[in-house]
Amino acid sequence: MKFAGRMNSFMFKGNYDLFQTIDAYRNLPGITHLEFNYPEHLKGYDLKELRQHMGSLGVNGVALRFRGNEFMEGEFAGTDSAVSRQSVRLCKEAADACQALGGQVITIWLGFDGFDYPFQVDYEKNWNIIVRSFQEIADYAGEKGIKVSIEYKPCEPRAFSMIDGIGLTLQMIDEVDRPNIGVTLDFCHMLMKRENPAYSLALAARKNKLYGLHMNDGYGELDNGLI
């Protein structure tokens, strides 16, 4: 089993830079792999140099982060098609970075593809756009031997997420219909959804689509991100 440390556990908590964070993880017993956010952790770094600095640590994968006001109406299904194309490009770049670092999976959390009011969006249209976006990304990543994993969350920052729980995630995976797409379960997100985490895990595993598990905790209503 891979036991990966994510950069945010140390980054931005003091004066750590990326190399110092890697060093901190190398001194933690039990850590076998690392995970990075893209683009915020990797832009501006020589990926070959980073890989060498890790020594015996492997890279499990790269998680997408869509930073900037342009994404606030939705990463894939917002009103501006140029933003949708930008989001897809970012995911493809993350697949390139993941391959360069020796990783196996990119994890995509769509924090802004959702809605705040009833009938604010065309639900079916937006769902179909998201399906097609994942298909394009999965096809590109698959050529590089990279998996694509959907990390769901019921809400926050939007009042409602388009992909909000294990059921809709498995529905999305079924409609995308690519061999390299699966799900990353976030324990705190499952609590927010009032799911039984073991049940959600079993549903993903029986489809052979369980690509990752984020081990964190929370009080069940917000994404507290507790240890």
PEWOTA-V354800 format. One record per residue. N is the residue number from 0. RES is the residue in one letter. SS is DSSP state (@ for helix, = for strand, . for the rest). NEAR is the number of other C-alpha atoms within 8 Angstrom. Layout:
n=N res=RES ss=SS near=NEAR
n=N res=RES ss=SS near=NEAR
This chain:
n=0 res=M ss=. near=2
n=1 res=K ss=. near=6
n=2 res=F ss=. near=8
n=3 res=A ss== near=11
n=4 res=G ss== near=10
n=5 res=R ss== near=8
n=6 res=M ss=@ near=13
n=7 res=N ss=@ near=6
n=8 res=S ss=@ near=6
n=9 res=F ss=. near=8
n=10 res=M ss=. near=11
n=11 res=F ss=. near=7
n=12 res=K ss=. near=6
n=13 res=G ss=. near=5
n=14 res=N ss=. near=5
n=15 res=Y ss=. near=11
n=16 res=D ss=. near=7
n=17 res=L ss=@ near=9
n=18 res=F ss=@ near=9
n=19 res=Q ss=@ near=8
n=20 res=T ss=@ near=12
n=21 res=I ss=@ near=10
n=22 res=D ss=@ near=9
n=23 res=A ss=@ near=8
n=24 res=Y ss=@ near=9
n=25 res=R ss=@ near=10
n=26 res=N ss=. near=6
n=27 res=L ss=. near=7
n=28 res=P ss=. near=5
n=29 res=G ss=. near=5
n=30 res=I ss=. near=12
n=31 res=T ss=. near=9
n=32 res=H ss== near=12
n=33 res=L ss== near=14
n=34 res=E ss== near=13
n=35 res=F ss== near=11
n=36 res=N ss== near=12
n=37 res=Y ss== near=12
n=38 res=P ss=. near=10
n=39 res=E ss=. near=7
n=40 res=H ss=. near=9
n=41 res=L ss=. near=10
n=42 res=K ss=. near=7
n=43 res=G ss=. near=4
n=44 res=Y ss=. near=7
n=45 res=D ss=. near=6
n=46 res=L ss=@ near=10
n=47 res=K ss=@ near=8
n=48 res=E ss=@ near=8
n=49 res=L ss=@ near=11
n=50 res=R ss=@ near=9
n=51 res=Q ss=@ near=7
n=52 res=H ss=@ near=8
n=53 res=M ss=. near=11
n=54 res=G ss=. near=6
n=55 res=S ss=. near=4
n=56 res=L ss=. near=10
n=57 res=G ss== near=10
n=58 res=V ss== near=12
n=59 res=N ss== near=13
n=60 res=G ss== near=13
n=61 res=V ss== near=16
n=62 res=A ss== near=13
n=63 res=L ss== near=14
n=64 res=R ss=. near=10
n=65 res=F ss=. near=7
n=66 res=R ss=. near=5
n=67 res=G ss=. near=6
n=68 res=N ss=@ near=5
n=69 res=E ss=@ near=6
n=70 res=F ss=@ near=12
n=71 res=M ss=. near=8
n=72 res=E ss=. near=10
n=73 res=G ss=. near=14
n=74 res=E ss=. near=15
n=75 res=F ss=. near=13
n=76 res=A ss=. near=13
n=77 res=G ss=. near=12
n=78 res=T ss=. near=6
n=79 res=D ss=. near=6
n=80 res=S ss=@ near=8
n=81 res=A ss=@ near=6
n=82 res=V ss=@ near=12
n=83 res=S ss=@ near=13
n=84 res=R ss=@ near=9
n=85 res=Q ss=@ near=8
n=86 res=S ss=@ near=11
n=87 res=V ss=@ near=12
n=88 res=R ss=@ near=8
n=89 res=L ss=@ near=10
n=90 res=C ss=@ near=12
n=91 res=K ss=@ near=11
n=92 res=E ss=@ near=8
n=93 res=A ss=@ near=14
n=94 res=A ss=@ near=14
n=95 res=D ss=@ near=10
n=96 res=A ss=@ near=10
n=97 res=C ss=@ near=15
n=98 res=Q ss=@ near=12
n=99 res=A ss=@ near=9
n=100 res=L ss=. near=11
n=101 res=G ss=. near=9
n=102 res=G ss=. near=13
n=103 res=Q ss=. near=12
n=104 res=V ss== near=14
n=105 res=I ss== near=16
n=106 res=T ss== near=13
n=107 res=I ss== near=12
n=108 res=W ss=. near=11
n=109 res=L ss=. near=11
n=110 res=G ss=. near=13
n=111 res=F ss=. near=12
n=112 res=D ss=. near=14
n=113 res=G ss== near=12
n=114 res=F ss== near=12
n=115 res=D ss=. near=8
n=116 res=Y ss=. near=6
n=117 res=P ss=. near=6
n=118 res=F ss=. near=6
n=119 res=Q ss=. near=7
n=120 res=V ss=. near=7
n=121 res=D ss=. near=7
n=122 res=Y ss=@ near=7
n=123 res=E ss=@ near=6
n=124 res=K ss=@ near=7
n=125 res=N ss=@ near=10
n=126 res=W ss=@ near=10
n=127 res=N ss=@ near=8
n=128 res=I ss=@ near=10
n=129 res=I ss=@ near=10
n=130 res=V ss=@ near=11
n=131 res=R ss=@ near=9
n=132 res=S ss=@ near=10
n=133 res=F ss=@ near=9
n=134 res=Q ss=@ near=11
n=135 res=E ss=@ near=9
n=136 res=I ss=@ near=12
n=137 res=A ss=@ near=13
n=138 res=D ss=@ near=9
n=139 res=Y ss=@ near=9
n=140 res=A ss=@ near=14
n=141 res=G ss=@ near=10
n=142 res=E ss=. near=7
n=143 res=K ss=. near=9
n=144 res=G ss=. near=8
n=145 res=I ss=. near=15
n=146 res=K ss== near=13
n=147 res=V ss== near=14
n=148 res=S ss== near=14
n=149 res=I ss== near=12
n=150 res=E ss== near=12
n=151 res=Y ss=. near=16
n=152 res=K ss=. near=15
n=153 res=P ss=. near=12
n=154 res=C ss=. near=10
n=155 res=E ss=. near=11
n=156 res=P ss=. near=6
n=157 res=R ss=. near=12
n=158 res=A ss=. near=10
n=159 res=F ss== near=11
n=160 res=S ss== near=16
n=161 res=M ss=. near=8
n=162 res=I ss=. near=12
n=163 res=D ss=. near=13
n=164 res=G ss=. near=11
n=165 res=I ss=@ near=10
n=166 res=G ss=@ near=6
n=167 res=L ss=@ near=9
n=168 res=T ss=@ near=13
n=169 res=L ss=@ near=10
n=170 res=Q ss=@ near=8
n=171 res=M ss=@ near=10
n=172 res=I ss=@ near=11
n=173 res=D ss=@ near=7
n=174 res=E ss=@ near=7
n=175 res=V ss=@ near=11
n=176 res=D ss=. near=8
n=177 res=R ss=. near=9
n=178 res=P ss=. near=4
n=179 res=N ss=. near=9
n=180 res=I ss== near=14
n=181 res=G ss== near=12
n=182 res=V ss== near=15
n=183 res=T ss== near=14
n=184 res=L ss== near=13
n=185 res=D ss== near=12
n=186 res=F ss=@ near=12
n=187 res=C ss=@ near=14
n=188 res=H ss=@ near=13
n=189 res=M ss=@ near=15
n=190 res=L ss=@ near=14
n=191 res=M ss=@ near=13
n=192 res=K ss=. near=11
n=193 res=R ss=. near=7
n=194 res=E ss=. near=9
n=195 res=N ss=. near=8
n=196 res=P ss=@ near=9
n=197 res=A ss=@ near=6
n=198 res=Y ss=@ near=8
n=199 res=S ss=@ near=11
n=200 res=L ss=@ near=10
n=201 res=A ss=@ near=8
n=202 res=L ss=@ near=9
n=203 res=A ss=@ near=13
n=204 res=A ss=@ near=9
n=205 res=R ss=@ near=7
n=206 res=K ss=. near=7
n=207 res=N ss=. near=6
n=208 res=K ss=. near=10
n=209 res=L ss== near=13
n=210 res=Y ss== near=9
n=211 res=G ss== near=8
n=212 res=L ss== near=9
n=213 res=H ss== near=8
n=214 res=M ss=. near=7
n=215 res=N ss=. near=10
n=216 res=D ss== near=10
n=217 res=G ss=. near=12
n=218 res=Y ss=. near=8
n=219 res=G ss=. near=11
n=220 res=E ss=. near=7
n=221 res=L ss=. near=8
n=222 res=D ss=. near=10
n=223 res=N ss=. near=8
n=224 res=G ss=. near=8
n=225 res=L ss== near=6
n=226 res=I ss=. near=5
